[in-house]
Each structure stands twice: as structure tokens, then as C-alpha cells.
Amino acid sequence: MSKIGAIGRSGILRKSNESMRLIVTTFVGVVFGFLLGVSFPASFSRLNITSHLMEDTNSSISPEQLLHHAWSSMTGQNESSLTQVQTPNDTSKIWVSSNPRGAERLPPGIVVAESDFYSRRLWGKPSEDLTMKPKYLVTFTVGLGQKSNIDAAVKKFSGNFTIMLFHYDGRTSEWDDLEWSKQAIHVSVLKQTKWWYAKRFLHPNVVAAYDYIFIWDEDLGVEHFDAEEYLKLVRKHGLEISQPGLDPDRGTTWQMTKRRGDLEVHKDTEEKPGWCGDPHLPPCAAFVEIMAPVFSRNAWRCVWHMIQNDLVHGWGLDFALRKCVETAHEKIGVVDAQWIVHQTVPSLGNQGVAQNGKQPWEGVRERCRQEWSIFQDRFAAADKAYYKKMGIDPPNSTFI
């Protein structure tokens, strides 16, 4: 009977252990499922699950370890990387979530998130490098054939401007005889457009030092233009995105961008019948062309993100710029008192390649039209997806 009693007690003990293990396993499963369903902090250590609630002395692997291994597998992290993450009581490591992404481990006082194009000396004190800091940036995408025109244009910009040339023909040394060119920034990549350059070299954190950014073509006549006076009017009329008025008798496409001789600035126009379903939308308002746009620092931060990496001609951007400015029909406009001439020189078009009996410029123009359609489709699809996700009806016209 004592033997039977011993067996009975052993069975009871075994059942008790199995019941406890079942309870603990169920608890771990519930906790793990809950954690999968909520947003996690960046640091695994913040889970702060009390270990004594999960401890199982009769198992070689504790539930806490099991949870740890499962989480490591799910996130693709190994144990060594997880142990490096700061715990609440670990003051030997730095983890500042408000730092820029990738710099969380740095002390905030050393983080420099923004840059500029100011040249620095190789000697002396860094604090004494700059005798002045230009407040504005102007970029031209150029070929050597337009050297004289660019020379005339640059002289319309004061010392308050950093000059940056994007060379699509690779010929940079031939500009060295121009005095201003010695202080300019030259970037050379063959057969690329200004929007290709802008996406890669004008990141908002790199141009953050500049109040306004001019992103201009090379074939603009500037006889009636002064950059400082232009910006005075931009500020006066509260424009975040703008362009100079265009000579109405030469090379214009849109009514909106034609110069009006009796105004300082205009923000709307009348177009051909049926072209404007809403007087506050492009091309009748909230619209400038892509040949000579000027962006405020804040507007450019948005526009840069909107520029597609693979669509390099920028066709369609002018219709979408309004997305980057609140009350766009009031803050996008054309400066009439400072105007330019679009000379319509097809220099970049000639950088194309003749194919299937077509001239180089024909292939370039065909690509431009394709990009306009692609960009429009992408934007419309993104708009639709956003409103669907939010569970609300989209506006009548989200993109034209």
C-alpha cells in the first residue's frame, strides 16, 4: 500500500508540474500574442516583463528565454545584438529616440543633422572660415554651349547666392576663365536632367541653410531680372513657390506664367475653356512651370520628397506642387515685375540617342510625355490608397 501511495503521490506531483507548465505556457502565449498586436518601442528591454511571473524551475529553458528567442527570430536579430540595446537601468549606453534615424546611439549634443555648400579652408580655425554665409542657392543645369548665357544670368545674382552648376556634358574645366566660376560648385554627370541632380544633390538637410532655392534651366534671358528685388516681392506677397513672369511674346505655353505688365505679382488666371474645373487649381492657380521655379526652404523640403527617383524630366510636377503648400492658390504665384525670357534652346534634348529613325530630341520628348502620364497615375493611385486607408471619401479632384 505504501508503494501504491508513493506512486500516487508521484503522479499527483507530476500532474501538478504539468498543470503549472501548461498555465505558464498559456500565459507566455497570451503575452506573446499581445505583443505582436501592438506597436513596440524601439528597445526590446522596455517590455519590462517581470521574470518571476514567468519562471519555471522544472524546465531547462524558461518561458522568458523562449519569448526572447521567438522575438529574436521574428525581428531577424541575434541575441548578441539584442543585448546591446539599452535597458532602463543601463546608463552606460546612449539611446535617444528623438535623434535622426540611425543616430540614436549618439549624444544629442554632437548630432549635426543638416549641412550646406559653404566652402571651408584647409587651415586656421573653423570658426573663422566664413566671412559671409550666402542666404540663397541658385542652380543651373548646363552645357558648354550656353556658357555666355549662364555668365549673364549669374551676374544677376548677388553675393548672397551660392552658385551651383550641374554639367550634363561633362565639360567643367572650360568654365575656369570666369571669375565667379572659381567660387561656384560644379557637379558633373553625363546626360542627366536638373531633376535627376536635384534629387541626388539637393536633399533638404543639405540645403537647409538657404531661405530660397532657385532650380533653373540654362536657356533663360535675364535682362529684366534682379534676384534680390525678386525675393523682396516674393516675401511681400507671401509666396512659397514662385517663378518670374515670362515674356508673353516668346515661347510660353500657359496663360498663368505669362507676364502682366500692370502687376507686381499674380496668383491666378483664365485659361482655355474647359481647362480649369476649379479656379483655385492648376493651370488657373497654384501653378508655376518647371523651367524656372523658386522654392522656400519649407516648400522644397516637401517637393524633394515628391520628386520620383526614376522620373527625371519633371513633367507633371508643376501640377502637383500645390500639394506642398497650404492654401496653395494664395502662396504659389508669378512675379510680373521681375521677368525673364524663355529662349527654348533644345540643348538637353540633343543629348538623347537617335533610335528607330527618330532624332535624339524626339526620343527625349517621348520620354517626357511618358513620365507625365506615369507620374499622374502614381499620384492618383497614392491619393486613392491614402483615403481608402483612412476610411474617408477622397476630394472630388485630388490630382490633375
N, C-alpha and C positions, 0 to 999 in steps of 0.2 A: 504493500500500500504506500510505503514511503517513496518507493521508486516511482509509482504512478503519480504521487503528489509532486515529486521533483519534476517529472515530465510535464505535469500540468502547469506548474509554476513557470517552467522554461517556455512553454507555449504561450502563456499569458504575457510573459516579458517580451517574447518575440513579437506578439501581436501589438503590444504597446509600442515597441520601437517602430514597427511598420506603420502604425497609425500616426505616430509623431512624424515619421518621414513623409507620409502622404500629406499631412497637414502643411508641413514646411514646403514640400514641393508645390502644393497648390498655391500657397502664399507667394512663392517665388514666381510662379506662372502669372498670377494676377498682377504682381508688381511689374514684371517684365512687359506684360501686355499693356499696362497703363503707360509705362514709359515710352513704348512705341507709338502711342496715340497722342502724345503731347509734344510740344516744342521743347527741345532740350537746350540747356545752357551750353556754352562753348566748352566749359570744363566738366569732364566726367565726374570730378571729385565733388561737384555741387549736389549730386544726388543725395549725399549725406544720409544714406540708409544705415540705421543703427545695426551694428554687426550682431549684437547679442540676440536680436529678434530672429536672426536667420541661421544661427549656429546649430550644427548637427554634429555632436561629438562621436556618433557611431558611423559617420561617413568619411571616407578618405578625401573627398572633395566637398567642401562646404557649399551651401547654396549661394553664398556671396561670391565665391570663386566661379561657380557655374554661371552666374549672372555676368560676372566680369568677362569671362571667356566668350559668352554669347554676344555681348555688346562689342567686344573687340572684333569678332568675326564679322558682325553686321556692318561696322564702320570701316573695316579694312585696316584697322590699326593693330599693331602688335603690342604686347604687354610693355615692352621697354619704352615705346613712345607714350603710352598712357601714363606711365609712372612719372614722366617728365612734366606733366601738366600740373599746374599749381593747385594745391589743396587749400581749403580755407585757413588752415593753421600754418601753412608753409610760407614763411616770409622770406625765404632765401631766393625765390624766383619772382619774376615780374610777369604779370599778365593783365594788360589794360585793354578791355574790350572796346573802349572809345577811340583807341588808336586806329589809324588806317589799316585796312585789311593786310595781313602779312607782317605788320609791325607791332602786334600785340605784346610781344616779349620785350619791347624797348621801353625805357623810362620816357614818359611823355615829354620831358624837357629837352630830349635830344632829337625828337621827331621833326623832320623838315619835309612836309608833305607837298610843298609847292616849289617851283623853280622859275627861271626866267632866261632871257637870252643875253643878259649883260655880260660883256667880256671881262675876264679877270686877268690880272698880272701874274707873272711867274715869280715875282719878288715883292718885298715890302710887306706891310701889314694888310691883311684882308680888309680891315675896317676903312682903309684909305684907298681902296682900289677904284671906287667910283666917284668921279667928280660930279656926275649928274645921273639920274635914272630916268630914261625916257618913259613917258606915261602911256604911249600908244604904240601899236605894232601895225606895219603895213607889209603885206606880202604880194609879190608879183610872180606869176609863173611865166618864164621867159625862154626865148630862144635868141641867139645872137642877132638874127635878122631884125629884131625890134630894139636893138641896143639904143639907138638915138631916141626913140620914143620913150623908153624907160628912163633914160637920162633926164629927159624933160619932165617926166612925171615925178621922179624922186625929188627934184628941186622944188616941187610944190609942197613938200612935207618938211617941216622944221626939225630942229634938233630934238624935239620932244618925241620923235618917232624912231623906233628901231626899224631898220630896213632889212627885209629878208627876201632873197631871190631863190626861187625853185627853178632849176635849169633842166628842161626836158630834152635838150640836145647835147648835154654833157660838156658844153664849152664854157668853162668858167674863167680860165686864165685870161681870155681876151677882154675881160671887163676890168682888168687891173689898172688900166690907164685912167679910169675915172676915180677921182679922189674919194668920193663918198663910198665907192665900192670896197675900199680898203677897210672900212668900218662895218660894212654890211655882212650879213650872214648868208652864205651860199650853200645850198643843198642841191646835189646833182644826182638824178636818177633818170635814165633814158626813157623817153616816150611815155611820160606819166602826166596826169592832169592835176590841176590845183586841188581838187577834192581828194585825190589819192594822197597828195602831200599833206593836206590839212589833217586828214585822219591819222596820219602817222607821226607828224611833227608838231602839231598844234594842240596837243592834249590840254584840256582846261587847267590842269595843275601846272603845266609848263608855261602857259601864257597868262597865269593869274596876276602877274604884276602889271598888266596893261588894262587900262579902263576901256579901250576900244580896239577892236581888231578889224583891219581892212583886208579883205581877201579878193584881190583884183586881177582881172585879165591884163594882158600886155598891150592890147590894141585900143587904148583909151586916150583920147585927146583931152588935155587938161588946161588949155589956155585960159578958161574961165573958172578955174577951180583953185581954192586955197584951203588946205586941210584944217588949219586952225579955225578959220572962220566957219567952215563946215561944221565942226564939232560944237562951236558956240550955238549954232542953230539947232543941232541935234539935242543938246541939253535944254535949250529954251523951250522946245516943243515936246520934250519927254519921249524921244524916240529910242527904243531899244534895238530895233533893226531898221536900217535905212539904206538909201543909196542916193547919189546925186541925180538930179534930173538929166535926161538925155535930150540932146538936140533933136527937136521934133521932125527935122527935115532929113535926118540921116540915120539909117539902119535901125529903126525902132520896130518893135513887134507889138507891144502892149500899150494901150492908152494910159494906163496907170503910171508908167515910168517916163512919159513924155514931160518935158519941162513946161511949166506955166510961167510966163513972163511977169505976171502981176502978183505972184505969191512968194513967200519965203519957203513954205512947206505945204504940201498937200497930202492927204491921207486916204482919199477915195476918188473915184472917177466913174464915168459911164462907159460901158463897153458896147460891143455889137449886140443887137437884140438876141436874147436867149443865152448869152454868155454868163450872166450873173443871176442865179436864182435868189441870192441874198445880197443886198448892198453892202453888207459887212464882211463878205467873204471874197477870196480871190476869184477872178483877177480884178475885181472892182474895189477892193480894200484889203488891208492886211497882206500886202503883196509887194515885193520887190523882185527884180531879176537876179540871176546868179552871176552876172558878169562883173558887178562892182558892189557887192554887199558890204555893209559895215555893221558889226555886232558889238553890243555892250558885252562886258565880261560875263554878266549873268546869262544873257541870251546865248552867248557862244557855248557856255557850259552845257546847255540843253541841246543846241544844234549839233555839237560834236557827237553826242551820243546818238543822234538821229541819222547821221551820215552812215550809210551802209559800207561795209568793208570792200565789197566786190563791185559796187556800182560807182564808177569813178568819174562819170561826166556830170553828175549832179542834176540831171534833168528830173524835174518833179519836186526837187527840194523847195523851190520858190513857192509852190502851192502849199507846202507843209510847214513852212517856217512859223506860221501863226500859232502852231501848237506849242511853241516855246515861249510865248508872251501872253500874259494875262491881259484881257481886253485888247486883243491884237489890232483891231481896226483903229485904236487910238494910239498905239505905240509902235506901229510899223508905218513908215511913210517915206516920201520922196522929197529931197531938199532941192527946191527950184532955184534958189538964189545962188547956189554953187553947183554949176552944171558941167557936164562932160560930153564928149562926142564918142560914140561907138564907131570905130573905123572898120569893123567887120573884116579883119585880116585873118584868113583861114590858115594861120601858120601851124597850129597844133593839128588841124585836120590833115595836113600834108605829112604828118608823122605816121600816118597809117600805112597799110600794106595793100598794094593792088592785088585783088583776087577775083577770079571768075569774070574777067573782063571789066571790072569796076575800078574806077580811080581810087587812090588812097582815101581821099576825103569822103567818098561815097560810103565806104565801109565804116568810117568813123561816124558819119551821120546816122547810118542804120543802127549802129550800136547805141547811139544817143536815144533814139526813139524806143528801142527795146528796153533800155534802162528806165525810161519814163513809165512805161507800162508795168514793168516788174515792180518798181518802187510803189506805184499806186496800188497794185494788187497786194503787196506786202502790208502796206499801211492799212488798207481797208480790212484785211484779214486780222491784223493785230488789234485794230479797234473793235471788231466784232467779237474776237475772243475775250477781250477785256470785259466788255459789257455783259457778255454771257456769263463769265465767271462771277461777276458782281451781282448777277441776277436782276439786272435792270434793262429797260429798253434803251437802245442807242439813240442818240440825237438823229434828227432827220438827215443831216448832212455832216458826217464826221471827216470826210476827205473828198477832195475834188480831183 
